[in-house]
Amino acid sequence: MSTPTIKATVDVRNIIPRERHPLIFDTFKQLTPGEAMLLINDHDPKPLFYQFQAELGDFFSWDYIEQGPEVWQVRIGRTAPCCA
């Protein structure tokens, strides 16, 4: 499987917490299969990973690029068309 091409960057470090996940999911929905977004966060977004699993199943990829301690970067790719 090839690495998805990053088409968008979402830096949520200065976004209020309740607006972060909707922004991330809205950005993801705009991707086509084979594209990815780069998420930049100030903590491990593991709860977001579990939300992606619950809502999207196998339709995404998740690759840590940087793992803290102050900055976390994750490439979230769209692997197939889906219901999102």
C-alpha positions as CSV (number, residue, x, y, z in Angstrom):
1,M,0.0,0.0,0.0
2,S,1.4,3.4,-0.9
3,T,1.6,6.4,1.4
4,P,-1.3,8.7,0.9
5,T,-0.6,12.2,-0.5
6,I,-1.1,15.0,2.0
7,K,-3.7,17.4,0.7
8,A,-4.6,19.4,3.8
9,T,-3.0,20.3,7.1
10,V,-5.2,20.8,10.2
11,D,-3.4,22.3,13.2
12,V,-5.8,22.2,16.1
13,R,-3.4,23.4,18.8
14,N,-5.2,26.8,18.9
15,I,-8.7,25.6,18.2
16,I,-11.1,25.2,21.2
17,P,-11.5,21.6,22.1
18,R,-15.2,21.2,21.2
19,E,-14.5,22.4,17.6
20,R,-11.5,20.1,17.0
21,H,-13.2,16.8,16.0
22,P,-15.9,18.4,13.8
23,L,-13.1,20.3,11.9
24,I,-11.0,17.2,11.5
25,F,-13.9,15.0,10.3
26,D,-15.1,17.8,7.9
27,T,-11.6,18.0,6.4
28,F,-11.4,14.2,6.2
29,K,-14.7,14.0,4.3
30,Q,-13.2,16.3,1.6
31,L,-10.4,13.8,0.8
32,T,-10.6,11.3,-2.0
33,P,-9.1,7.8,-1.7
34,G,-5.3,8.0,-1.8
35,E,-5.3,11.5,-0.2
36,A,-4.5,12.3,3.4
37,M,-4.6,15.1,5.9
38,L,-1.8,16.1,8.3
39,L,-3.1,16.6,11.9
40,I,-1.0,18.6,14.2
41,N,-2.0,18.5,17.9
42,D,-0.6,19.3,21.4
43,H,-1.3,15.8,22.7
44,D,-1.7,12.2,21.5
45,P,-4.9,12.1,19.6
46,K,-5.6,8.5,20.4
47,P,-9.3,9.2,21.4
48,L,-9.7,10.6,17.9
49,F,-8.3,7.3,16.4
50,Y,-10.9,5.3,18.3
51,Q,-13.6,7.7,17.0
52,F,-12.4,7.2,13.5
53,Q,-12.4,3.4,14.0
54,A,-16.0,3.5,15.3
55,E,-17.3,5.7,12.6
56,L,-15.2,4.7,9.6
57,G,-14.0,1.2,10.1
58,D,-11.3,0.3,7.5
59,F,-11.8,3.4,5.4
60,F,-8.8,5.3,6.8
61,S,-5.1,4.9,7.6
62,W,-3.4,6.4,10.7
63,D,0.4,7.0,10.7
64,Y,2.2,8.9,13.4
65,I,4.9,11.2,12.0
66,E,5.8,12.9,15.3
67,Q,4.9,11.6,18.8
68,G,5.4,14.4,21.3
69,P,6.1,15.3,23.9
70,E,4.9,18.8,22.8
71,V,3.8,18.3,19.2
72,W,2.0,15.3,17.7
73,Q,1.6,14.9,14.0
74,V,-0.5,12.2,12.4
75,R,-1.1,11.5,8.7
76,I,-4.7,10.4,8.3
77,G,-5.4,8.9,4.9
78,R,-8.6,8.0,3.2
79,T,-8.2,4.5,1.9
80,A,-11.5,4.0,0.1
81,P,-14.8,5.7,-0.7
82,C,-17.2,5.4,2.3
83,C,-20.2,6.8,3.9
84,A,-18.5,9.7,5.6
